[in-house]
Amino acid sequence: MDLTINIIGWIGSALLVIAYWLNSRNKINAQMFSYQFLNIIGSTTLMVNTLYYGAYPSSSVNIIWLVIGFYNMSKILKV
């Protein structure tokens, strides 16, 4: 189980870094579906990882990151 949780965490880390890198290179921006999607999936997977290991401060950040992502995604999709 630990290996699976670690893989999930690494995937989340990679997705958040990819989103940031693409944004920094002006390939995507924060108002795009793809940026918010990467952030939502990345923060969700990191949240799973940090909750599993009891890293509650990091979990809190990822929960907030997730809420922000869903809020912005709803604005993009006009839901």
PyMOL commands that place a pseudoatom at each C-alpha (Angstrom):
pseudoatom trace, name=CA, resn=MET, resi=1, chain=A, elem=C, hetatm=0, pos=[0.000, 0.000, 0.000]
pseudoatom trace, name=CA, resn=ASP, resi=2, chain=A, elem=C, hetatm=0, pos=[2.836, 2.410, 0.811]
pseudoatom trace, name=CA, resn=LEU, resi=3, chain=A, elem=C, hetatm=0, pos=[4.247, 2.065, -2.703]
pseudoatom trace, name=CA, resn=THR, resi=4, chain=A, elem=C, hetatm=0, pos=[0.874, 2.891, -4.258]
pseudoatom trace, name=CA, resn=ILE, resi=5, chain=A, elem=C, hetatm=0, pos=[0.440, 5.950, -2.042]
pseudoatom trace, name=CA, resn=ASN, resi=6, chain=A, elem=C, hetatm=0, pos=[3.969, 7.106, -2.869]
pseudoatom trace, name=CA, resn=ILE, resi=7, chain=A, elem=C, hetatm=0, pos=[3.327, 6.732, -6.606]
pseudoatom trace, name=CA, resn=ILE, resi=8, chain=A, elem=C, hetatm=0, pos=[0.094, 8.703, -6.225]
pseudoatom trace, name=CA, resn=GLY, resi=9, chain=A, elem=C, hetatm=0, pos=[2.017, 11.432, -4.402]
pseudoatom trace, name=CA, resn=TRP, resi=10, chain=A, elem=C, hetatm=0, pos=[4.728, 11.609, -7.054]
pseudoatom trace, name=CA, resn=ILE, resi=11, chain=A, elem=C, hetatm=0, pos=[2.117, 11.853, -9.808]
pseudoatom trace, name=CA, resn=GLY, resi=12, chain=A, elem=C, hetatm=0, pos=[0.445, 14.730, -7.961]
pseudoatom trace, name=CA, resn=SER, resi=13, chain=A, elem=C, hetatm=0, pos=[3.758, 16.519, -7.495]
pseudoatom trace, name=CA, resn=ALA, resi=14, chain=A, elem=C, hetatm=0, pos=[4.577, 16.115, -11.172]
pseudoatom trace, name=CA, resn=LEU, resi=15, chain=A, elem=C, hetatm=0, pos=[1.173, 17.439, -12.277]
pseudoatom trace, name=CA, resn=LEU, resi=16, chain=A, elem=C, hetatm=0, pos=[1.471, 20.561, -10.121]
pseudoatom trace, name=CA, resn=VAL, resi=17, chain=A, elem=C, hetatm=0, pos=[5.003, 21.237, -11.351]
pseudoatom trace, name=CA, resn=ILE, resi=18, chain=A, elem=C, hetatm=0, pos=[3.918, 20.696, -14.968]
pseudoatom trace, name=CA, resn=ALA, resi=19, chain=A, elem=C, hetatm=0, pos=[1.021, 23.144, -14.517]
pseudoatom trace, name=CA, resn=TYR, resi=20, chain=A, elem=C, hetatm=0, pos=[3.342, 25.738, -12.991]
pseudoatom trace, name=CA, resn=TRP, resi=21, chain=A, elem=C, hetatm=0, pos=[5.998, 25.210, -15.667]
pseudoatom trace, name=CA, resn=LEU, resi=22, chain=A, elem=C, hetatm=0, pos=[3.500, 25.497, -18.527]
pseudoatom trace, name=CA, resn=ASN, resi=23, chain=A, elem=C, hetatm=0, pos=[2.023, 28.625, -16.968]
pseudoatom trace, name=CA, resn=SER, resi=24, chain=A, elem=C, hetatm=0, pos=[5.478, 30.143, -16.494]
pseudoatom trace, name=CA, resn=ARG, resi=25, chain=A, elem=C, hetatm=0, pos=[6.298, 29.431, -20.147]
pseudoatom trace, name=CA, resn=ASN, resi=26, chain=A, elem=C, hetatm=0, pos=[3.012, 31.055, -21.270]
pseudoatom trace, name=CA, resn=LYS, resi=27, chain=A, elem=C, hetatm=0, pos=[1.814, 27.778, -22.780]
pseudoatom trace, name=CA, resn=ILE, resi=28, chain=A, elem=C, hetatm=0, pos=[-1.292, 27.781, -20.597]
pseudoatom trace, name=CA, resn=ASN, resi=29, chain=A, elem=C, hetatm=0, pos=[-2.729, 30.284, -18.149]
pseudoatom trace, name=CA, resn=ALA, resi=30, chain=A, elem=C, hetatm=0, pos=[-4.757, 30.117, -14.961]
pseudoatom trace, name=CA, resn=GLN, resi=31, chain=A, elem=C, hetatm=0, pos=[-7.996, 30.820, -16.803]
pseudoatom trace, name=CA, resn=MET, resi=32, chain=A, elem=C, hetatm=0, pos=[-7.654, 27.689, -18.938]
pseudoatom trace, name=CA, resn=PHE, resi=33, chain=A, elem=C, hetatm=0, pos=[-9.372, 24.379, -18.307]
pseudoatom trace, name=CA, resn=SER, resi=34, chain=A, elem=C, hetatm=0, pos=[-6.087, 22.465, -18.697]
pseudoatom trace, name=CA, resn=TYR, resi=35, chain=A, elem=C, hetatm=0, pos=[-4.339, 24.484, -15.969]
pseudoatom trace, name=CA, resn=GLN, resi=36, chain=A, elem=C, hetatm=0, pos=[-7.157, 24.031, -13.479]
pseudoatom trace, name=CA, resn=PHE, resi=37, chain=A, elem=C, hetatm=0, pos=[-7.515, 20.352, -14.380]
pseudoatom trace, name=CA, resn=LEU, resi=38, chain=A, elem=C, hetatm=0, pos=[-3.814, 19.717, -13.694]
pseudoatom trace, name=CA, resn=ASN, resi=39, chain=A, elem=C, hetatm=0, pos=[-4.109, 21.566, -10.375]
pseudoatom trace, name=CA, resn=ILE, resi=40, chain=A, elem=C, hetatm=0, pos=[-7.258, 19.700, -9.316]
pseudoatom trace, name=CA, resn=ILE, resi=41, chain=A, elem=C, hetatm=0, pos=[-5.845, 16.264, -10.103]
pseudoatom trace, name=CA, resn=GLY, resi=42, chain=A, elem=C, hetatm=0, pos=[-2.424, 17.150, -8.681]
pseudoatom trace, name=CA, resn=SER, resi=43, chain=A, elem=C, hetatm=0, pos=[-3.787, 18.516, -5.424]
pseudoatom trace, name=CA, resn=THR, resi=44, chain=A, elem=C, hetatm=0, pos=[-6.188, 15.581, -5.056]
pseudoatom trace, name=CA, resn=THR, resi=45, chain=A, elem=C, hetatm=0, pos=[-3.446, 13.009, -5.413]
pseudoatom trace, name=CA, resn=LEU, resi=46, chain=A, elem=C, hetatm=0, pos=[-1.135, 14.912, -3.075]
pseudoatom trace, name=CA, resn=MET, resi=47, chain=A, elem=C, hetatm=0, pos=[-3.984, 15.222, -0.577]
pseudoatom trace, name=CA, resn=VAL, resi=48, chain=A, elem=C, hetatm=0, pos=[-4.388, 11.427, -0.595]
pseudoatom trace, name=CA, resn=ASN, resi=49, chain=A, elem=C, hetatm=0, pos=[-0.655, 11.015, -0.029]
pseudoatom trace, name=CA, resn=THR, resi=50, chain=A, elem=C, hetatm=0, pos=[-0.352, 13.559, 2.771]
pseudoatom trace, name=CA, resn=LEU, resi=51, chain=A, elem=C, hetatm=0, pos=[-3.464, 12.352, 4.595]
pseudoatom trace, name=CA, resn=TYR, resi=52, chain=A, elem=C, hetatm=0, pos=[-2.201, 8.774, 4.457]
pseudoatom trace, name=CA, resn=TYR, resi=53, chain=A, elem=C, hetatm=0, pos=[1.084, 9.804, 6.070]
pseudoatom trace, name=CA, resn=GLY, resi=54, chain=A, elem=C, hetatm=0, pos=[-0.555, 12.151, 8.575]
pseudoatom trace, name=CA, resn=ALA, resi=55, chain=A, elem=C, hetatm=0, pos=[1.041, 15.287, 7.143]
pseudoatom trace, name=CA, resn=TYR, resi=56, chain=A, elem=C, hetatm=0, pos=[-1.944, 17.437, 8.051]
pseudoatom trace, name=CA, resn=PRO, resi=57, chain=A, elem=C, hetatm=0, pos=[-0.449, 20.885, 7.335]
pseudoatom trace, name=CA, resn=SER, resi=58, chain=A, elem=C, hetatm=0, pos=[0.336, 19.745, 3.783]
pseudoatom trace, name=CA, resn=SER, resi=59, chain=A, elem=C, hetatm=0, pos=[-3.083, 18.119, 3.529]
pseudoatom trace, name=CA, resn=SER, resi=60, chain=A, elem=C, hetatm=0, pos=[-4.699, 21.416, 4.476]
pseudoatom trace, name=CA, resn=VAL, resi=61, chain=A, elem=C, hetatm=0, pos=[-2.805, 23.267, 1.761]
pseudoatom trace, name=CA, resn=ASN, resi=62, chain=A, elem=C, hetatm=0, pos=[-3.844, 20.672, -0.812]
pseudoatom trace, name=CA, resn=ILE, resi=63, chain=A, elem=C, hetatm=0, pos=[-7.485, 20.827, 0.282]
pseudoatom trace, name=CA, resn=ILE, resi=64, chain=A, elem=C, hetatm=0, pos=[-7.431, 24.615, -0.113]
pseudoatom trace, name=CA, resn=TRP, resi=65, chain=A, elem=C, hetatm=0, pos=[-5.661, 24.236, -3.478]
pseudoatom trace, name=CA, resn=LEU, resi=66, chain=A, elem=C, hetatm=0, pos=[-8.388, 21.802, -4.532]
pseudoatom trace, name=CA, resn=VAL, resi=67, chain=A, elem=C, hetatm=0, pos=[-11.214, 24.149, -3.503]
pseudoatom trace, name=CA, resn=ILE, resi=68, chain=A, elem=C, hetatm=0, pos=[-9.593, 27.009, -5.408]
pseudoatom trace, name=CA, resn=GLY, resi=69, chain=A, elem=C, hetatm=0, pos=[-9.213, 24.758, -8.453]
pseudoatom trace, name=CA, resn=PHE, resi=70, chain=A, elem=C, hetatm=0, pos=[-12.866, 23.707, -8.378]
pseudoatom trace, name=CA, resn=TYR, resi=71, chain=A, elem=C, hetatm=0, pos=[-13.991, 27.313, -7.900]
pseudoatom trace, name=CA, resn=ASN, resi=72, chain=A, elem=C, hetatm=0, pos=[-11.977, 28.482, -10.905]
pseudoatom trace, name=CA, resn=MET, resi=73, chain=A, elem=C, hetatm=0, pos=[-13.022, 25.464, -12.965]
pseudoatom trace, name=CA, resn=SER, resi=74, chain=A, elem=C, hetatm=0, pos=[-16.679, 26.286, -12.310]
pseudoatom trace, name=CA, resn=LYS, resi=75, chain=A, elem=C, hetatm=0, pos=[-16.060, 29.841, -13.551]
pseudoatom trace, name=CA, resn=ILE, resi=76, chain=A, elem=C, hetatm=0, pos=[-14.346, 28.513, -16.684]
pseudoatom trace, name=CA, resn=LEU, resi=77, chain=A, elem=C, hetatm=0, pos=[-17.200, 26.078, -17.360]
pseudoatom trace, name=CA, resn=LYS, resi=78, chain=A, elem=C, hetatm=0, pos=[-19.776, 28.654, -16.189]
pseudoatom trace, name=CA, resn=VAL, resi=79, chain=A, elem=C, hetatm=0, pos=[-21.481, 26.111, -13.952]
for i in range(1, 79): cmd.bond("trace and resi %d" % i, "trace and resi %d" % (i + 1))
show_as sticks, trace
zoom trace
